[in-house]
Amino acid sequence: MTEAQAADAGGLPLIGGPDFPIGIFWPPPPDQTTQARYQEIRDAGFTFVITGNYLDDGNIIGWALQQADQVGLKVLISDDTQLRNLTRWFTISDDRSVPMSITTADGRTLVQRALDAYGGHPSFAGFNMFDEPWADLFPTLGRALAIARSLRPTMLPYTNLPPDLGFPPGGYQQFVEQFIQTVQPALLSFDRYPILSSGLDAGYFSNWATIRQAGLNHGLPTWTFIQSVGSNTFRATNGAEMLWLINVSLAYGAKGIQYFTYWTPDPARGEGFGPAIIDLNGRRTERYRAAQQINTGWLSPVGRQLKPLVSEQVVHFNDPQNPGGVTPFAADDVLSAVSGDPVIIGRFRSGDPNDRTRWLLVVNRQYDRHSSVTVSPVPGRFGGVSQFDARSQNYRQVQSDRINVSLDAGAAALYRLS
């Protein structure tokens, strides 16, 4: 993506504006698609919905958009028949010898049909073009996104990438780069669910490092999914663990967070999903209250602070697993020392290269215990240090030569060095 295209993408739904995008995947099923249910989503601090959970009929999708219209949610539409024909069932090619193909003109017709059906809703944000595509699909996806942009430049054409699992060494970096070059996305989104029954999948950090660097290289915002449900392959998370996943993602520069899943998937799918934020009977689980507290009390206000900033560095201090692909802390011209318990420190700057202000997000590396750490800025480098208070949404002055940080399990603290 060129610099001009990246700048244009900044005005798209969810990417643009000051609000931090907080989304859900797997919303209420058709028989629970009501204004009350969508208000429940909004009340938990979510800002957008990615459709699914059998919302795959045009009338049902339209009904879901009406509910979102009423409560102020945005919607990314998945599984519409036109979209499936566009990217999943057919190849877009003007070479009529290509089997199972449609022409560019056919593709424009399909996208226009979907826009005619949904584009008039205030809640309409864009289309989820494909979830976890493989590389063979990139050319068709690129053509589909180009068609969508030409017909509605103000909508978000969205695609989510798979995790770095099963790729040969260096293969995932090449995969992500190929995706960017071929598809020309407006953002990079990926999923990886690292909290397993056996412990933590430490490859999560190197996966984030790859996505972060690719986003910086191409001027693309980065989003991720965090796990809010258990399955056959990963376990259910508690509030501290969901908070930890969010804070690690923020430290790595995330500009959007999505929860997987909101409604519990049907057991008939055979994937062994346990209760999510809402269970199969429509009851709130403990994860609803946890997500509500995280989203409204921390993620939304802190996200507004971090969204316009540029990720400058991510370092791990005293990491108990010493995972590969991460950068250990080393003193530099901003921080002279760190001491204490394990933490991850994300460092940010403004978009003005002459602005010497820096922001630090200090994240507890552990999601199951308290951490205390002391962070020391380089003497004389900054005039003062202030800590962001999420409740008042203001910064308050703290000791500037030694920043003493006390963090609950999974928690983080944001500091401004100016």
C-alpha positions as CSV (number, residue, x, y, z in Angstrom):
1,M,0.0,0.0,0.0
2,T,1.3,3.4,-0.9
3,E,1.6,6.3,1.6
4,A,-1.3,8.0,-0.1
5,Q,-3.5,4.9,0.1
6,A,-2.6,4.5,3.8
7,A,-3.6,8.1,4.5
8,D,-6.9,7.5,2.7
9,A,-7.5,4.4,4.8
10,G,-7.3,6.6,7.9
11,G,-10.8,8.0,7.1
12,L,-12.5,4.6,6.8
13,P,-15.1,3.3,9.3
14,L,-13.5,2.0,12.5
15,I,-10.0,2.9,11.3
16,G,-10.6,6.6,11.3
17,G,-11.8,8.8,14.2
18,P,-10.7,8.9,17.8
19,D,-12.7,6.0,19.1
20,F,-10.8,2.7,19.6
21,P,-12.6,-0.1,17.7
22,I,-13.7,-3.0,19.9
23,G,-15.5,-5.8,18.1
24,I,-17.3,-9.1,18.5
25,F,-17.3,-12.2,16.3
26,W,-20.3,-14.6,16.4
27,P,-23.2,-12.3,17.4
28,P,-26.6,-13.5,18.6
29,P,-28.2,-16.0,16.2
30,P,-31.2,-15.0,14.1
31,D,-33.9,-15.7,16.7
32,Q,-32.0,-13.6,19.2
33,T,-31.3,-10.7,16.8
34,T,-33.3,-8.1,18.7
35,Q,-32.7,-4.5,19.7
36,A,-32.4,-5.6,23.3
37,R,-29.6,-8.0,22.5
38,Y,-27.8,-5.4,20.4
39,Q,-28.1,-2.9,23.2
40,E,-26.6,-5.6,25.5
41,I,-23.6,-5.7,23.1
42,R,-23.3,-1.9,23.2
43,D,-23.7,-1.8,27.0
44,A,-20.6,-4.1,27.3
45,G,-18.5,-1.4,25.5
46,F,-18.3,-3.0,22.1
47,T,-18.4,-0.7,19.1
48,F,-18.9,-3.1,16.1
49,V,-20.2,-6.5,15.2
50,I,-18.8,-9.0,12.6
51,T,-21.8,-11.0,11.5
52,G,-21.9,-14.8,11.5
53,N,-23.7,-17.4,13.6
54,Y,-26.1,-18.2,10.8
55,L,-26.8,-14.5,9.9
56,D,-26.3,-15.5,6.2
57,D,-29.6,-14.6,4.6
58,G,-30.1,-11.2,3.1
59,N,-33.3,-10.5,5.2
60,I,-31.6,-11.6,8.4
61,I,-28.5,-9.5,7.8
62,G,-30.8,-6.5,7.0
63,W,-32.7,-7.1,10.2
64,A,-29.4,-7.2,12.2
65,L,-28.3,-3.9,10.6
66,Q,-31.6,-2.4,11.7
67,Q,-30.9,-3.4,15.3
68,A,-27.4,-2.0,15.1
69,D,-28.8,1.2,13.6
70,Q,-30.9,1.7,16.7
71,V,-28.1,1.3,19.3
72,G,-25.1,2.9,17.5
73,L,-23.1,-0.2,16.6
74,K,-21.2,-0.6,13.4
75,V,-21.4,-3.9,11.4
76,L,-18.9,-5.7,9.1
77,I,-21.0,-8.2,7.0
78,S,-19.8,-11.8,6.5
79,D,-21.4,-14.7,4.7
80,D,-23.7,-12.8,2.4
81,T,-24.4,-14.8,-0.7
82,Q,-22.9,-12.1,-3.0
83,L,-19.7,-12.0,-1.0
84,R,-19.3,-15.8,-0.9
85,N,-19.7,-15.9,-4.7
86,L,-17.2,-13.1,-5.0
87,T,-14.3,-14.5,-2.9
88,R,-15.1,-18.1,-1.8
89,W,-16.8,-20.0,-4.6
90,F,-15.4,-18.4,-7.7
91,T,-12.1,-16.9,-9.0
92,I,-12.2,-13.4,-10.4
93,S,-10.6,-13.5,-13.8
94,D,-11.2,-11.9,-17.2
95,D,-9.6,-15.0,-18.8
96,R,-12.7,-17.0,-19.7
97,S,-10.6,-20.2,-19.8
98,V,-10.2,-20.2,-16.0
99,P,-12.6,-22.7,-14.5
100,M,-15.1,-21.6,-11.9
101,S,-14.4,-18.0,-12.7
102,I,-16.3,-14.7,-12.9
103,T,-15.3,-11.6,-14.7
104,T,-14.4,-8.3,-13.1
105,A,-17.7,-7.0,-14.4
106,D,-19.5,-9.9,-12.7
107,G,-17.7,-9.1,-9.5
108,R,-18.8,-5.5,-9.7
109,T,-22.4,-6.7,-10.1
110,L,-22.1,-8.8,-7.0
111,V,-20.7,-6.1,-4.8
112,Q,-23.2,-3.6,-6.1
113,R,-26.0,-6.0,-5.2
114,A,-24.7,-6.2,-1.6
115,L,-24.2,-2.5,-1.4
116,D,-27.8,-1.9,-2.6
117,A,-29.1,-4.3,0.1
118,Y,-27.0,-3.0,3.0
119,G,-25.2,0.2,2.2
120,G,-28.0,2.5,3.2
121,H,-27.8,1.5,6.9
122,P,-26.0,3.9,9.2
123,S,-24.5,0.9,10.9
124,F,-23.0,-0.5,7.7
125,A,-19.2,-0.3,8.0
126,G,-18.0,-2.7,5.3
127,F,-17.6,-6.3,4.2
128,N,-15.7,-9.1,5.8
129,M,-14.3,-10.4,2.5
130,F,-12.6,-13.6,3.9
131,D,-11.5,-15.1,7.2
132,E,-8.1,-16.8,7.2
133,P,-7.4,-16.9,3.5
134,W,-4.6,-19.0,2.0
135,A,-2.1,-17.6,-0.4
136,D,-3.8,-19.0,-3.5
137,L,-6.8,-16.8,-2.8
138,F,-4.8,-13.5,-2.6
139,P,-5.2,-12.5,-6.3
140,T,-9.0,-12.9,-6.2
141,L,-9.1,-11.1,-2.9
142,G,-7.1,-8.3,-4.2
143,R,-9.5,-7.9,-7.2
144,A,-12.5,-8.1,-4.8
145,L,-11.1,-5.4,-2.6
146,A,-10.3,-3.2,-5.6
147,I,-13.9,-3.6,-6.9
148,A,-15.3,-2.7,-3.4
149,R,-13.1,0.4,-3.2
150,S,-14.1,1.6,-6.6
151,L,-17.8,1.2,-5.8
152,R,-17.8,2.5,-2.2
153,P,-14.5,4.2,-1.3
154,T,-15.8,5.0,2.2
155,M,-16.4,1.4,3.3
156,L,-14.0,-0.9,5.0
157,P,-13.1,-4.0,3.0
158,Y,-11.9,-6.3,5.8
159,T,-9.9,-9.6,5.9
160,N,-8.5,-11.5,8.8
161,L,-5.3,-13.5,8.5
162,P,-4.5,-16.9,10.1
163,P,-1.8,-17.3,12.8
164,D,1.8,-18.3,12.3
165,L,1.1,-22.0,12.8
166,G,2.4,-24.7,10.4
167,F,4.5,-22.3,8.4
168,P,8.2,-23.1,7.7
169,P,10.8,-20.7,9.2
170,G,10.4,-17.3,7.6
171,G,7.3,-18.5,5.8
172,Y,4.8,-16.5,7.7
173,Q,6.7,-13.2,7.1
174,Q,6.6,-14.0,3.4
175,F,2.9,-14.9,3.6
176,V,2.0,-11.6,5.3
177,E,4.1,-9.6,2.8
178,Q,2.6,-11.4,-0.1
179,F,-0.9,-10.6,1.3
180,I,-0.1,-7.0,1.6
181,Q,1.4,-6.7,-1.8
182,T,-1.3,-8.6,-3.6
183,V,-4.4,-7.7,-1.7
184,Q,-3.6,-4.1,-0.7
185,P,-5.6,-4.3,2.5
186,A,-6.6,-1.3,4.6
187,L,-5.5,-3.0,7.8
188,L,-3.8,-6.1,9.1
189,S,-5.9,-8.4,11.3
190,F,-4.9,-11.8,12.7
191,D,-6.0,-14.4,15.2
192,R,-4.0,-16.6,17.6
193,Y,-5.3,-18.0,20.8
194,P,-2.3,-18.7,23.1
195,I,-3.8,-19.6,26.4
196,L,-3.9,-23.4,26.3
197,S,-4.8,-26.1,28.8
198,S,-1.1,-27.0,28.9
199,G,0.0,-23.4,29.5
200,L,1.0,-20.4,27.3
201,D,1.8,-20.7,23.6
202,A,4.9,-18.4,23.6
203,G,4.9,-18.2,19.8
204,Y,2.1,-15.7,20.3
205,F,4.7,-12.9,20.9
206,S,6.7,-13.6,17.7
207,N,3.4,-13.8,15.8
208,W,2.5,-10.3,17.1
209,A,6.1,-9.1,16.3
210,T,5.7,-10.1,12.7
211,I,2.3,-8.4,12.3
212,R,3.5,-5.3,14.1
213,Q,6.6,-4.9,11.8
214,A,4.6,-5.5,8.7
215,G,2.0,-2.9,9.7
216,L,4.8,-0.4,10.4
217,N,6.6,-1.1,7.2
218,H,3.4,-0.4,5.1
219,G,1.6,2.1,7.3
220,L,-1.2,-0.2,8.1
221,P,-3.1,-0.4,11.5
222,T,-3.0,-3.8,13.1
223,W,-5.9,-5.6,14.8
224,T,-6.2,-8.9,16.6
225,F,-8.7,-11.3,18.1
226,I,-8.5,-12.3,21.8
227,Q,-10.0,-15.5,23.1
228,S,-13.2,-15.2,25.2
229,V,-14.3,-18.8,24.7
230,G,-12.7,-22.3,25.1
231,S,-12.6,-25.0,22.5
232,N,-11.0,-28.4,21.8
233,T,-7.7,-26.6,21.2
234,F,-7.6,-23.8,23.7
235,R,-9.2,-23.2,27.1
236,A,-11.7,-20.6,28.3
237,T,-10.2,-17.4,29.7
238,N,-11.1,-15.5,32.8
239,G,-11.2,-11.7,33.1
240,A,-7.5,-11.3,34.0
241,E,-6.5,-13.4,31.0
242,M,-8.7,-11.5,28.6
243,L,-7.2,-8.2,30.0
244,W,-3.7,-9.6,29.6
245,L,-4.3,-10.6,26.0
246,I,-5.6,-7.1,25.3
247,N,-2.7,-5.3,27.1
248,V,-0.1,-7.4,25.3
249,S,-1.8,-6.6,22.0
250,L,-1.8,-2.9,22.9
251,A,1.9,-3.0,23.8
252,Y,2.6,-4.5,20.3
253,G,0.7,-1.6,18.7
254,A,-2.8,-2.9,18.2
255,K,-5.3,-0.4,16.9
256,G,-8.3,-2.6,17.2
257,I,-9.4,-5.5,19.4
258,Q,-12.0,-8.2,18.5
259,Y,-13.4,-10.9,20.9
260,F,-13.7,-14.5,19.8
261,T,-16.5,-15.3,20.5
262,Y,-19.4,-13.3,21.8
263,W,-22.2,-15.8,21.6
264,T,-21.3,-19.5,22.3
265,P,-21.1,-21.4,19.0
266,D,-23.5,-24.3,18.5
267,P,-22.1,-27.7,19.7
268,A,-23.4,-29.2,16.4
269,R,-20.4,-27.6,14.8
270,G,-18.2,-30.2,16.5
271,E,-15.5,-27.8,17.7
272,G,-16.1,-28.3,21.4
273,F,-16.7,-24.6,22.2
274,G,-17.6,-23.9,25.8
275,P,-19.5,-20.9,27.2
276,A,-18.3,-17.6,25.7
277,I,-19.5,-14.1,26.8
278,I,-23.1,-15.2,26.3
279,D,-23.9,-18.9,26.6
280,L,-26.1,-21.0,24.3
281,N,-29.2,-20.2,26.3
282,G,-28.6,-16.5,26.0
283,R,-27.4,-16.0,29.6
284,R,-24.5,-13.7,30.4
285,T,-21.4,-15.6,31.7
286,E,-18.8,-14.1,34.0
287,R,-17.0,-13.1,30.9
288,Y,-19.7,-10.6,30.0
289,R,-19.1,-8.6,33.2
290,A,-15.3,-8.9,32.8
291,A,-15.5,-7.7,29.1
292,Q,-17.8,-4.8,30.1
293,Q,-15.4,-3.7,32.8
294,I,-12.3,-4.0,30.6
295,N,-13.9,-2.3,27.6
296,T,-15.6,0.6,29.3
297,G,-13.1,1.1,32.2
298,W,-9.8,0.6,30.4
299,L,-9.7,-0.4,26.8
300,S,-11.9,2.4,25.4
301,P,-10.2,5.3,27.2
302,V,-6.6,3.9,26.9
303,G,-7.3,3.0,23.3
304,R,-8.2,6.6,22.5
305,Q,-4.8,7.6,23.8
306,L,-2.8,5.0,21.9
307,K,-4.8,4.9,18.6
308,P,-3.1,8.0,17.0
309,L,0.4,7.1,18.3
310,V,3.1,5.2,16.4
311,S,4.6,2.0,17.9
312,E,8.3,2.7,18.3
313,Q,9.5,-0.3,20.3
314,V,8.4,-3.4,22.2
315,V,10.7,-5.1,24.7
316,H,10.4,-7.9,27.2
317,F,12.0,-7.6,30.6
318,N,12.9,-10.6,32.8
319,D,10.6,-12.9,30.7
320,P,10.2,-16.3,32.4
321,Q,9.9,-18.2,29.1
322,N,12.5,-16.2,27.1
323,P,10.5,-16.8,23.9
324,G,12.1,-16.5,20.5
325,G,11.3,-13.7,18.2
326,V,11.0,-11.0,21.0
327,T,13.3,-8.1,21.9
328,P,14.8,-8.2,25.4
329,F,15.1,-4.9,27.3
330,A,18.3,-3.0,26.8
331,A,19.1,0.5,28.0
332,D,18.9,3.3,25.4
333,D,18.3,7.0,25.1
334,V,14.8,6.8,26.6
335,L,15.1,4.3,29.5
336,S,18.3,3.7,31.5
337,A,17.1,0.7,33.5
338,V,14.3,-1.6,34.5
339,S,14.2,-3.8,37.6
340,G,11.7,-6.1,39.3
341,D,9.2,-8.6,38.0
342,P,8.6,-9.6,34.4
343,V,6.9,-7.0,32.2
344,I,6.4,-6.1,28.5
345,I,7.0,-2.4,27.6
346,G,5.5,-0.9,24.5
347,R,6.9,2.5,23.6
348,F,5.1,5.0,21.4
349,R,5.7,8.4,19.8
350,S,3.5,10.9,18.1
351,G,3.3,11.2,14.3
352,D,5.5,14.3,14.5
353,P,9.2,13.3,14.2
354,N,10.3,16.4,16.1
355,D,8.1,15.6,19.1
356,R,10.4,14.2,21.9
357,T,7.4,13.1,24.0
358,R,7.2,9.3,24.5
359,W,4.5,7.1,25.9
360,L,5.2,3.8,27.7
361,L,2.6,1.0,28.2
362,V,4.0,-1.2,30.9
363,V,2.2,-4.6,30.9
364,N,2.4,-7.3,33.5
365,R,4.0,-10.3,31.7
366,Q,2.0,-12.6,33.9
367,Y,-1.8,-13.1,33.8
368,D,-2.0,-15.0,37.1
369,R,-0.1,-12.9,39.6
370,H,0.8,-9.4,40.7
371,S,4.0,-7.7,39.4
372,S,6.0,-4.8,40.7
373,V,8.7,-3.1,38.6
374,T,10.7,0.1,38.5
375,V,11.3,1.9,35.2
376,S,14.0,4.5,35.1
377,P,14.0,7.2,32.3
378,V,17.4,8.5,31.2
379,P,18.3,11.3,33.6
380,G,17.7,14.8,32.1
381,R,15.9,13.4,29.0
382,F,12.4,14.4,30.1
383,G,11.0,17.2,32.1
384,G,8.3,15.2,33.7
385,V,6.4,11.9,33.8
386,S,2.6,11.5,34.1
387,Q,0.4,8.5,34.4
388,F,-2.9,8.1,32.6
389,D,-5.9,7.7,34.8
390,A,-8.6,5.8,32.8
391,R,-11.4,6.8,35.2
392,S,-10.8,10.6,34.8
393,Q,-9.2,10.2,31.4
394,N,-6.5,12.6,32.5
395,Y,-2.8,12.4,33.2
396,R,-1.4,13.0,36.7
397,Q,2.2,13.8,37.5
398,V,4.3,11.0,39.1
399,Q,8.0,10.7,40.2
400,S,10.1,11.3,37.1
401,D,13.4,9.7,37.9
402,R,12.1,6.3,39.0
403,I,8.6,5.1,37.9
404,N,7.4,2.6,40.4
405,V,4.7,0.4,38.7
406,S,2.4,-2.0,40.6
407,L,0.3,-4.2,38.3
408,D,-2.5,-6.7,39.1
409,A,-2.6,-9.9,37.1
410,G,-2.9,-9.1,33.4
411,A,-2.9,-5.3,34.0
412,A,-1.0,-2.4,32.5
413,A,-0.2,1.2,33.1
414,L,0.2,4.0,30.6
415,Y,2.8,6.8,31.1
416,R,3.7,9.9,29.2
417,L,7.3,11.2,29.3
418,S,7.5,14.8,28.2
